[in-house]
Structure formats: structure tokens, C-alpha cells
Amino acid sequence: MSQQNSLLAGLWAKADTPGVRAFFLSIAALGVALLLAVYSGAAAELGDVGLAAGSALLALAIAGWVAVTLVPTLAKRTPLRWIGYRMEYKISRAGWLYIAATLLVALAALNTGNNLLFLILACLISVILMSGILSSISLAGVELRIELPEHIFAGQTVRATVELENGKLTLPSFGLRVEPVTAAGTPAAVLEKPVYFPYLPRQERVKQSVPVTFLRRGLHVQDSFRIVTRFPFGFLEKTRRVAVKSEALVYPSVEMDSEWAEMFPAIEGSIESFSKGRGQDLHALREYLPTDSVRHVHWKASARTGSLVVREFAREDDCRVLLVLDPYGGGPERPHGAAVEERFERAVSLCAGIAWRFYERNAQLEFRGAGIETALAPAEANIFAILRYLAVARSEAPEVESALLGDLAAAPELFKLIVTSRPRGTIPADLWHSSYVVFLETVDEPHRRL
């Protein structure tokens, strides 16, 4: 009893008091008009024409007063957001079978005049009507939200959160399915598979976490979704479109295959030979990793343990690298083809993998590309700014490429790691003594030191 009282109190607190008062006043006035109309009919049958006419006119006056004064007030105060919902209807296979059975019963009832068949026909039609009404109620008042992780990498499975909120005061929703709206033959940008919500309580939110995988880098945008239900009987599939803009900025993959990982000892050796005053205080011994330089192997400790052991030094702050993505995308004629695009994509992915490797080693990293230049700082401070740029990077015009390489030649004091799709022999000679260039001219020749 107390729970019912609290429910009624909550509903009354949320209700529009003047609107509720106008509603009950309208019901009372129309009830009086109905009684007067019935009384007018009875008076006419008794032969009292004057009394019948007066009662009928009074009933019409009351009904007109309600239509002129109270109905506009109720219309202004009644939320009719459901009118703007874009509903789509689709009859299921079971629905077509049900309609065919209803038509057969209707023909039998008309041919035989059997009252029982007419009663069965009325029940069948009422089921169809109730199916449409209940599905509309189930879709009404439901709002959709989609949340994606802040950092997403291409090819990596992440968890997306799909949330439905039921704003109805008294009624729950059943059997809802969330799907992306896409053109025919176009894959979904955000959600790969529909998300099913069997039950959504009134005035509550329900969340589901679903796996999502983005195969390519870039900005993935999904402008609209649809909420579908076949509740309650499955005869009719009703859909309501929801305009929810969901964006996912997908970074390039930072996973590097063994072929590219083998270049890091050579890169580290180049950095060490270029850098001066590197720290020499021994900090610790640890197991050898494929990315470690052979110069750091402690041979005596390795002989004692039977496995390779490397030395770690107390000061590593001299590892300073300028990582450069050359925006070169083709020759002077700027050809556009699958091979050119694939080569540039490989350059972007490799650049992301190298930046992530320096981030894991907490090196001092600076990055330059077409339209971006970060300050020299610990890699953890600018790694995601670099990845955000690489997520949407595109090849640029020749004048942009030349300007970038010219600026690099003007900074000989900093070691430069350049990732480019240019052919060999096209890098300016001024960069030779302070750079390590990763060429992507061919797949079989991944890198070369200038």
C-alpha cells in the first residue's frame, strides 16, 4: 500500500496540475452533456418537444464550451513529441500468414453469416490493432546514447556502450533492438551488429557493452540509428529512427611485424652514434629484448646466466628523436592508384608504430608532418597528439613536401627519423649525416640508412 501511495505521489508531483484540472473538468462537463442528450431523447419519446429541444440545445452548448475553452488548453499542455517520430512499418512473414488467416475467416463469416465466425474475426482484427498500439507505446519515450573509448586503434577490438533510457512515467518497453542506419551495401561505421534490449523499465536506463572493431584509421561517423521492435506478437516490425551522431577517431595500428621490429637495433645504434655525452652510470642488468642494441650486451653476465643480458644506464635523457612523416604521395603527375594509397598507408602505420615504441621507452620525441609540429618533450606528453594527426593524415602537394624537407635540413643538431614513400635517391644530401630514412618504395626493401 505504501509503495502504491509513493507511486501516486511521484506521478502527482510530476503532473501538470492545471492540465489535470482542465482534463477532469472536461470529463465532467461532457458527462453532463451526455446525460442531457439522453434525457432529451427520453423527453422526445414522451412527446414533450419543448423539453427535448431545450435539453438538446443545452447539451450542445456544454459540448461547444468544452471544445472552445478546455480542448485548446489541453492541447497546449499535452506533450505530443511522439507525432514527430519517424515510424517505419514492415510486416513479418508471421504477420502475412496471420493476415491471410484473418481474410479466410472474414470470407467464411460473410458467406455463412455465422455469428461465432464474426466474433472470431473481431478478435483477430483486435489482435492486429493491439499489436500496432503496443509496439508504438514500446518505442515511445525511448532515447539512445552511444559511448566509445577515448583511444581506439585500427584492428583492435574495443568495448562500446549502448544505452537506452525509457522516459515514460508508467509503462516499460519490451523487445527493443538498436541498429545503425546505412545505405544499401555500405558497412556500418560504428556498430557492426544489432544490440538487443529485452526489457527496459520505466524511468530507467539500461546499458550494454558490445565489442567493436575498426579495420581502418580515420574519422568514422554514424549520423543516425534506428530502434526496432516486434513486440508483442511478432506480426509487425516497427522502426523508429533516432538522430544520434556518433564519432570515432581511429588511430593507425601500432602493431609492428617482425620485419619492421628488426630495424630498431639499427635505429638505436644510429641515435647513439649521433648523440654525444650519453650517460654511462650502470643502473641495472636485465634480459635482452629484440629492440636492444648489441652494444649494451653484458657478455660476462650473459656467459654466467646462459642467456643474453643487457646493461641499463642511469641517464637516458639524451635519446632525442625528431620523427617525420613525409607527406609524399606520388610523382610529379600525382598519380592516384591503389598502389600509391597502400604505400602511404604503410608509411602512416609504420610512423605510428615507431612513435608508440619511443613512447614505451619514454624517449624525448618531437614530431613533424604536413601542418603539424610538436615540441620536443617526453613521448608520453605528445604521443596522442601525434596519433590524432596520423589518424587523418593525407598526402600533400609537392610544394608542401619540399618545404618540410627544407625545414628538416635547417636543424642539423637533432637526430631525424624520416618515414617516406619517396623513391631512393630523392632525399636532400643535407639530411644524410643526421637522419635515418625508412623507405617504402617497395615492400621487399623496407629501410635504408643514408
C-alpha positions as CSV (number, residue, x, y, z in Angstrom):
1,M,0.0,0.0,0.0
2,S,2.8,2.4,0.9
3,Q,4.5,1.6,-2.4
4,Q,1.3,2.5,-4.3
5,N,1.0,5.7,-2.4
6,S,4.6,6.7,-3.2
7,L,4.0,5.9,-6.8
8,L,0.8,8.1,-6.9
9,A,2.7,10.8,-5.0
10,G,5.5,10.7,-7.6
11,L,3.1,10.9,-10.5
12,W,1.2,13.8,-9.0
13,A,4.5,15.7,-8.3
14,K,5.5,15.3,-12.0
15,A,2.0,16.0,-13.3
16,D,0.8,19.3,-14.7
17,T,-1.7,20.4,-12.1
18,P,-3.6,22.9,-14.3
19,G,-3.7,20.5,-17.1
20,V,-5.0,17.7,-14.9
21,R,-7.7,20.0,-13.5
22,A,-8.8,21.0,-17.0
23,F,-8.9,17.4,-18.1
24,F,-11.2,16.3,-15.2
25,L,-13.4,19.4,-15.7
26,S,-13.8,18.5,-19.4
27,I,-14.8,14.9,-18.5
28,A,-17.4,16.2,-16.0
29,A,-18.8,18.7,-18.5
30,L,-19.0,16.1,-21.3
31,G,-20.7,13.7,-18.8
32,V,-23.3,16.3,-18.1
33,A,-23.8,16.9,-21.8
34,L,-24.3,13.2,-22.4
35,L,-26.9,12.9,-19.6
36,L,-28.8,15.9,-21.1
37,A,-28.7,14.3,-24.5
38,V,-30.1,11.0,-23.2
39,Y,-32.8,13.0,-21.3
40,S,-33.6,14.9,-24.5
41,G,-34.2,11.6,-26.3
42,A,-36.4,10.3,-23.5
43,A,-38.5,13.6,-23.5
44,A,-39.0,13.3,-27.2
45,E,-40.3,9.8,-26.9
46,L,-42.8,11.1,-24.2
47,G,-44.0,13.8,-26.6
48,D,-42.6,16.8,-24.7
49,V,-41.0,18.6,-27.7
50,G,-40.1,21.8,-25.8
51,L,-38.2,20.0,-23.0
52,A,-36.5,17.7,-25.6
53,A,-35.3,20.7,-27.6
54,G,-34.1,22.6,-24.6
55,S,-32.1,19.6,-23.2
56,A,-30.5,19.0,-26.6
57,L,-29.6,22.7,-27.1
58,L,-28.1,22.8,-23.5
59,A,-26.1,19.6,-24.2
60,L,-24.7,21.1,-27.5
61,A,-23.9,24.4,-25.6
62,I,-21.9,22.5,-23.0
63,A,-20.0,20.4,-25.6
64,G,-19.2,23.6,-27.6
65,W,-17.9,25.3,-24.4
66,V,-15.6,22.4,-23.8
67,A,-14.4,22.4,-27.4
68,V,-13.7,26.2,-27.4
69,T,-12.2,26.7,-23.9
70,L,-10.8,23.5,-22.5
71,V,-9.6,21.5,-25.5
72,P,-7.1,24.2,-26.7
73,T,-5.8,24.4,-23.1
74,L,-5.2,20.6,-23.0
75,A,-3.7,20.6,-26.5
76,K,-1.1,23.2,-25.5
77,R,-0.2,21.4,-22.3
78,T,0.0,17.9,-23.7
79,P,3.5,16.7,-24.9
80,L,2.9,15.4,-28.4
81,R,6.6,14.6,-29.2
82,W,5.6,11.1,-30.5
83,I,3.9,12.8,-33.5
84,G,7.3,13.8,-34.8
85,Y,8.7,10.3,-34.6
86,R,9.5,8.8,-37.9
87,M,8.0,5.3,-37.8
88,E,8.6,2.7,-40.4
89,Y,6.5,-0.4,-40.7
90,K,7.3,-3.8,-42.1
91,I,5.1,-6.9,-41.9
92,S,6.9,-10.0,-41.0
93,R,6.4,-13.4,-42.5
94,A,4.3,-14.5,-39.5
95,G,2.3,-11.3,-39.9
96,W,1.4,-12.1,-43.6
97,L,0.3,-15.6,-42.6
98,Y,-1.9,-14.1,-39.8
99,I,-3.4,-11.6,-42.3
100,A,-4.1,-14.4,-44.7
101,A,-5.8,-16.4,-42.0
102,T,-7.9,-13.4,-41.0
103,L,-9.0,-12.9,-44.6
104,L,-10.1,-16.5,-44.8
105,V,-12.1,-16.2,-41.6
106,A,-13.7,-13.0,-43.0
107,L,-14.8,-14.7,-46.2
108,A,-16.2,-17.6,-44.2
109,A,-18.1,-15.2,-41.9
110,L,-19.6,-13.3,-44.9
111,N,-20.6,-16.4,-46.8
112,T,-22.2,-18.2,-43.8
113,G,-23.4,-15.3,-41.7
114,N,-22.3,-17.3,-38.6
115,N,-22.1,-15.1,-35.5
116,L,-19.3,-17.2,-34.0
117,L,-17.2,-16.6,-37.0
118,F,-17.9,-12.8,-36.8
119,L,-16.8,-12.9,-33.2
120,I,-13.6,-14.8,-34.1
121,L,-13.0,-12.2,-36.9
122,A,-13.4,-9.3,-34.4
123,C,-10.8,-11.0,-32.1
124,L,-8.3,-11.4,-34.9
125,I,-8.6,-7.8,-36.1
126,S,-8.3,-6.6,-32.5
127,V,-5.0,-8.5,-32.1
128,I,-3.6,-6.7,-35.2
129,L,-4.7,-3.3,-33.7
130,M,-3.3,-4.1,-30.3
131,S,0.0,-5.2,-31.9
132,G,0.4,-1.8,-33.6
133,I,-0.6,0.2,-30.4
134,L,1.6,-1.8,-28.1
135,S,4.6,-1.5,-30.4
136,S,4.2,2.2,-30.7
137,I,4.0,2.5,-26.9
138,S,7.1,0.4,-26.6
139,L,9.1,2.7,-28.9
140,A,7.7,6.0,-27.5
141,G,9.8,7.9,-24.9
142,V,13.0,5.9,-25.6
143,E,16.2,7.8,-26.0
144,L,19.5,6.4,-27.3
145,R,23.1,7.2,-26.3
146,I,26.3,5.6,-27.6
147,E,29.7,6.0,-25.9
148,L,33.1,4.9,-27.4
149,P,36.5,4.7,-25.7
150,E,38.7,7.8,-25.9
151,H,41.6,6.0,-27.7
152,I,40.8,3.5,-30.5
153,F,43.4,1.7,-32.7
154,A,42.7,0.2,-36.1
155,G,42.3,-3.5,-35.9
156,Q,41.9,-3.6,-32.2
157,T,38.6,-4.7,-30.6
158,V,37.2,-2.2,-28.1
159,R,34.1,-2.1,-26.0
160,A,31.3,0.4,-27.0
161,T,28.5,1.2,-24.6
162,V,24.9,1.4,-26.0
163,E,22.5,3.0,-23.5
164,L,18.7,3.2,-23.8
165,E,16.6,5.5,-21.5
166,N,12.9,5.0,-21.0
167,G,11.3,8.3,-20.2
168,K,7.8,7.0,-19.8
169,L,6.2,7.6,-16.4
170,T,4.3,4.3,-16.1
171,L,5.0,1.8,-18.9
172,P,8.1,-0.2,-19.6
173,S,9.4,-1.2,-23.1
174,F,10.0,-4.6,-24.4
175,G,12.0,-6.3,-27.2
176,L,14.0,-3.3,-28.5
177,R,16.8,-3.7,-31.0
178,V,19.3,-0.9,-31.9
179,E,20.7,-0.9,-35.4
180,P,22.8,1.6,-37.4
181,V,21.1,3.3,-40.5
182,T,23.3,2.7,-43.5
183,A,22.9,2.8,-47.3
184,A,22.4,-0.4,-49.2
185,G,25.7,-2.3,-49.4
186,T,27.5,0.1,-47.1
187,P,29.0,-1.3,-43.9
188,A,28.1,0.3,-40.6
189,A,30.5,3.0,-39.4
190,V,30.2,2.3,-35.6
191,L,28.0,-0.6,-34.7
192,E,28.7,-3.9,-36.5
193,K,25.8,-5.9,-35.1
194,P,22.4,-5.0,-33.7
195,V,22.2,-4.7,-29.9
196,Y,19.1,-6.3,-28.3
197,F,17.4,-5.0,-25.1
198,P,14.7,-7.5,-24.0
199,Y,13.3,-5.3,-21.2
200,L,13.6,-1.6,-20.4
201,P,11.9,-0.5,-17.1
202,R,10.1,2.8,-16.8
203,Q,12.1,5.9,-15.8
204,E,15.3,3.9,-16.0
205,R,18.4,3.4,-18.1
206,V,19.9,0.1,-19.4
207,K,23.4,-0.2,-20.8
208,Q,25.0,-2.9,-22.8
209,S,28.7,-3.2,-23.7
210,V,29.4,-4.6,-27.1
211,P,32.7,-5.3,-29.0
212,V,33.5,-3.1,-31.9
213,T,36.4,-3.3,-34.3
214,F,37.5,-0.6,-36.8
215,L,39.6,-2.0,-39.6
216,R,40.9,1.3,-41.0
217,R,42.2,4.5,-39.5
218,G,40.3,7.8,-39.8
219,L,37.2,9.5,-38.6
220,H,34.2,7.1,-38.5
221,V,30.9,8.9,-38.3
222,Q,27.4,7.4,-37.8
223,D,24.7,10.0,-38.0
224,S,21.6,8.0,-37.2
225,F,20.4,4.8,-35.7
226,R,17.1,3.0,-35.5
227,I,15.2,1.3,-32.7
228,V,13.3,-1.7,-33.9
229,T,10.7,-3.8,-32.1
230,R,8.5,-6.7,-33.0
231,F,6.7,-6.7,-29.6
232,P,4.2,-8.1,-28.7
233,F,3.3,-10.8,-31.3
234,G,6.0,-10.5,-34.0
235,F,3.5,-9.8,-36.7
236,L,4.7,-6.2,-37.3
237,E,8.2,-4.9,-37.2
238,K,8.1,-1.2,-36.3
239,T,11.1,1.0,-36.5
240,R,11.8,4.5,-35.2
241,R,14.8,6.5,-36.4
242,V,16.9,8.4,-33.9
243,A,19.3,11.1,-34.9
244,V,22.4,10.4,-32.8
245,K,25.7,11.5,-34.2
246,S,28.5,9.1,-33.0
247,E,32.1,9.8,-34.0
248,A,35.1,7.6,-33.5
249,L,38.6,8.8,-34.3
250,V,40.6,5.7,-35.0
251,Y,44.4,5.8,-34.7
252,P,46.6,3.7,-37.1
253,S,47.6,0.3,-35.7
254,V,50.8,0.4,-33.6
255,E,51.4,-3.3,-34.0
256,M,54.6,-3.9,-35.9
257,D,55.6,-7.2,-37.6
258,S,58.9,-8.8,-37.0
259,E,60.4,-7.4,-40.2
260,W,59.9,-3.8,-39.1
261,A,60.8,-4.6,-35.4
262,E,64.2,-5.8,-36.6
263,M,65.1,-2.3,-37.7
264,F,65.1,-0.9,-34.2
265,P,68.6,-2.1,-33.2
266,A,69.9,-0.2,-36.2
267,I,67.9,2.9,-35.3
268,E,69.2,2.9,-31.8
269,G,72.7,2.4,-33.0
270,S,72.3,5.4,-35.3
271,I,70.9,7.5,-32.4
272,E,73.8,6.5,-30.1
273,S,76.4,7.3,-32.7
274,F,74.8,10.7,-33.4
275,S,74.3,11.7,-29.7
276,K,77.1,13.0,-27.5
277,G,77.5,12.7,-23.8
278,R,75.2,9.7,-23.2
279,G,75.0,8.6,-19.6
280,Q,77.5,5.9,-18.6
281,D,76.4,5.1,-15.0
282,L,75.3,1.5,-14.7
283,H,71.8,1.2,-13.3
284,A,70.8,-2.4,-13.6
285,L,71.1,-5.6,-15.7
286,R,68.1,-7.1,-17.4
287,E,67.2,-9.7,-20.1
288,Y,67.9,-8.9,-23.7
289,L,65.0,-7.7,-25.9
290,P,64.8,-7.7,-29.7
291,T,64.9,-3.9,-29.7
292,D,68.0,-3.6,-27.6
293,S,71.3,-2.6,-29.1
294,V,74.1,-5.2,-29.2
295,R,76.5,-2.6,-27.8
296,H,74.7,-2.9,-24.4
297,V,75.1,-6.6,-24.0
298,H,77.0,-7.6,-20.8
299,W,78.9,-10.5,-22.1
300,K,80.3,-11.7,-18.8
301,A,76.9,-11.8,-17.2
302,S,75.4,-13.4,-20.3
303,A,78.1,-16.2,-20.1
304,R,77.3,-16.8,-16.4
305,T,73.5,-17.0,-16.9
306,G,73.4,-18.7,-20.2
307,S,71.2,-16.0,-21.8
308,L,71.8,-12.5,-23.2
309,V,71.8,-9.8,-20.5
310,V,72.0,-6.0,-21.3
311,R,73.0,-3.1,-19.2
312,E,70.7,-0.2,-18.3
313,F,72.2,3.2,-17.6
314,A,71.0,5.7,-15.0
315,R,70.6,8.6,-17.5
316,E,68.7,8.1,-20.8
317,D,67.6,11.6,-21.4
318,D,69.9,12.0,-24.4
319,C,67.6,9.8,-26.5
320,R,66.1,12.7,-28.5
321,V,64.4,11.9,-31.8
322,L,62.6,14.0,-34.4
323,L,60.1,11.7,-36.1
324,V,59.0,12.9,-39.5
325,L,56.2,11.7,-41.8
326,D,56.9,12.7,-45.3
327,P,53.6,13.6,-47.0
328,Y,54.8,12.4,-50.4
329,G,52.1,10.6,-52.2
330,G,53.3,10.2,-55.8
331,G,55.4,11.5,-58.6
332,P,55.1,14.9,-60.4
333,E,51.9,13.9,-62.1
334,R,50.5,13.0,-58.7
335,P,49.0,9.6,-59.8
336,H,46.3,8.2,-57.7
337,G,46.0,4.4,-57.5
338,A,45.7,1.5,-55.2
339,A,49.5,1.0,-55.0
340,V,50.2,4.7,-54.1
341,E,47.5,4.8,-51.5
342,E,48.6,1.5,-50.0
343,R,52.2,2.7,-49.8
344,F,51.2,5.9,-48.0
345,E,49.0,3.9,-45.6
346,R,52.0,1.7,-44.8
347,A,54.1,4.9,-44.1
348,V,51.4,6.2,-41.7
349,S,51.1,2.8,-39.9
350,L,54.9,2.5,-39.6
351,C,55.2,6.0,-38.3
352,A,52.6,5.3,-35.6
353,G,54.4,2.1,-34.6
354,I,57.7,3.9,-34.3
355,A,56.1,6.7,-32.2
356,W,54.5,4.2,-29.9
357,R,57.8,2.3,-29.5
358,F,59.5,5.5,-28.4
359,Y,56.5,6.2,-26.1
360,E,57.1,2.9,-24.4
361,R,60.8,3.8,-23.9
362,N,59.8,7.3,-22.7
363,A,62.2,9.0,-25.1
364,Q,62.4,12.6,-25.9
365,L,60.2,12.8,-29.0
366,E,59.4,15.6,-31.5
367,F,57.1,15.1,-34.5
368,R,56.7,16.9,-37.8
369,G,54.3,16.4,-40.7
370,A,52.3,18.5,-43.1
371,G,50.6,21.1,-40.9
372,I,51.8,19.8,-37.6
373,E,54.9,20.4,-35.4
374,T,55.1,19.3,-31.8
375,A,57.6,20.5,-29.3
376,L,60.5,18.2,-28.1
377,A,59.1,16.6,-24.9
378,P,58.8,13.2,-23.3
379,A,56.9,10.9,-25.7
380,E,54.1,10.4,-23.2
381,A,53.3,14.1,-23.4
382,N,52.6,14.2,-27.2
383,I,52.0,10.6,-28.3
384,F,48.2,11.1,-28.6
385,A,48.6,14.4,-30.5
386,I,50.8,12.5,-32.9
387,L,48.3,9.6,-33.3
388,R,45.4,12.0,-33.8
389,Y,47.2,13.6,-36.7
390,L,48.2,10.2,-38.1
391,A,44.6,9.1,-37.9
392,V,43.5,11.6,-40.6
393,A,46.8,12.2,-42.4
394,R,46.7,12.6,-46.2
395,S,49.4,13.0,-48.9
396,E,50.0,16.7,-49.8
397,A,51.0,18.8,-52.7
398,P,54.7,18.9,-53.9
399,E,55.3,22.4,-52.5
400,V,54.3,21.2,-49.0
401,E,56.7,18.3,-49.3
402,S,59.6,20.4,-50.4
403,A,59.1,22.9,-47.6
404,L,59.0,20.2,-45.0
405,L,62.3,18.6,-46.1
406,G,63.9,22.1,-46.3
407,D,63.0,22.8,-42.7
408,L,64.5,19.5,-41.7
409,A,67.8,20.3,-43.3
410,A,67.9,23.5,-41.3
411,A,68.0,21.6,-38.0
412,P,71.2,19.5,-38.1
413,E,71.6,19.4,-34.3
414,L,68.6,16.9,-33.9
415,F,68.6,13.3,-35.0
416,K,65.8,12.8,-37.5
417,L,63.9,9.6,-38.3
418,I,62.1,10.1,-41.6
419,V,59.4,7.8,-42.9
420,T,58.7,8.3,-46.6
421,S,57.2,6.7,-49.7
422,R,59.7,8.6,-52.0
423,P,62.0,6.6,-54.3
424,R,65.6,6.2,-53.2
425,G,68.0,9.0,-54.1
426,T,65.4,11.8,-53.8
427,I,66.2,12.9,-50.2
428,P,68.4,16.1,-50.0
429,A,72.1,15.4,-49.2
430,D,72.0,17.9,-46.3
431,L,70.0,15.3,-44.3
432,W,72.4,12.5,-44.7
433,H,74.6,13.0,-41.7
434,S,71.8,13.5,-39.2
435,S,69.0,11.2,-40.4
436,Y,67.8,7.7,-40.6
437,V,65.3,7.2,-43.5
438,V,62.7,4.5,-43.8
439,F,61.9,4.0,-47.4
440,L,58.6,2.4,-48.5
441,E,59.3,2.3,-52.2
442,T,58.9,-1.4,-52.3
443,V,57.7,-3.9,-49.8
444,D,60.8,-6.1,-50.0
445,E,63.1,-3.1,-49.3
446,P,61.7,-1.7,-46.0
447,H,64.5,0.6,-44.8
448,R,67.9,2.0,-45.5
449,R,70.3,4.3,-43.6
450,L,71.5,7.4,-45.5
